[in-house]
């Protein structure tokens, strides 16, 4: 039956172009008829946005393998890159036709930013050779098809900056070859499924509506980039993080994570550690001198004294916590030497800092001390959100200390 359909398709193509001459007919015969018809259907569903001329070369009286964004091997389409990839160029509008599933040899499918609407075709699951799928920065809606879990050789899945809803299918997490999962800036809900791929290096789920906890075994130790910020995730993460030793980017901010921050986090080879606006508790105890450039632990429930091992951090945000005691002298020394650029300690329960009232804070550095259990010995500009009160009420300090 399939062979019969193929010959019918061939006949349709031949009859449709008999008047074009033998040269054009020979060019058309270079591409598999099913691929040819699939490209026609895909083209009918899409248009150039004003200012784009991507489809100018899509003249079906010539060889489709010479179309912009179409890459062939022999008579099959191997890669389809829809839209002009140049930065700032207009994209496409319309919808993705289910005929995409007919490109049986497709290895790569990408769409540039534009105004494509509608849902992802369920037929994508038919592309058993697909390794790279990137449809980002459009207006794709609906749910992520669970059938994408049938793409067993898929390595990169990028559906970021769309309007996708529903949960992340657990079948996605079972894909064994995944290396990049980028689903950020959507409207996804539900929990984060376990990811079983031992080659997964990038997981970006920020700016969604995900909830629930992260089990220790759901994130593989192969991860190098992990961003879960701007969700509603909760529970502890210390056991999950202690399994990782390859992270070079970590952002868990704007969630509801609780429990302690494991000291090992401060040894990761990362430039920015963003754990702000959660519900982390307990003391913060780095095992060694912290070499991370920016550490943001603000707006948590951290307590205890500030570790002097933070003195090598350039931008240190410890504000809006429950830290007590004196500010380590090493932090003050490095601040005055302009080695620390930002030192935010406001809204804690600190009781002292050894700094000369006449000391000159370098212009390149910022220090904020207000709303602690002491009168700030130096007057420095603070963020507007810090408020106008210089000192925490005595009753609060006595209660916290007692």
Secondary structure as UniProt FT lines:
FT   HELIX           2..16
FT   HELIX           18..20
FT   HELIX           22..28
FT   TURN            29..30
FT   HELIX           33..44
FT   STRAND          46..48
FT   TURN            50..51
FT   HELIX           54..57
FT   TURN            60..61
FT   HELIX           64..66
FT   TURN            68..69
FT   STRAND          70..73
FT   TURN            74..75
FT   STRAND          76..82
FT   TURN            87..88
FT   STRAND          92..95
FT   HELIX           98..102
FT   TURN            104..105
FT   STRAND          108..111
FT   STRAND          115..117
FT   HELIX           122..126
FT   TURN            128..129
FT   STRAND          132..135
FT   STRAND          141..143
FT   HELIX           146..150
FT   TURN            152..153
FT   STRAND          156..158
FT   STRAND          163..165
FT   HELIX           170..173
FT   TURN            176..177
FT   STRAND          180..182
FT   STRAND          189..190
FT   TURN            198..199
FT   STRAND          202..204
FT   STRAND          209..213
FT   TURN            216..217
FT   TURN            221..222
FT   STRAND          225..227
FT   STRAND          232..236
FT   HELIX           238..242
FT   STRAND          249..251
FT   STRAND          256..259
FT   HELIX           263..267
FT   STRAND          272..274
FT   STRAND          279..282
FT   STRAND          294..296
FT   STRAND          301..305
FT   HELIX           308..310
FT   TURN            311..312
FT   STRAND          315..317
FT   STRAND          322..327
FT   HELIX           329..336
FT   TURN            337..338
FT   STRAND          342..344
FT   STRAND          349..353
FT   TURN            357..358
FT   TURN            363..364
FT   STRAND          366..368
FT   HELIX           384..386
FT   HELIX           394..401
//
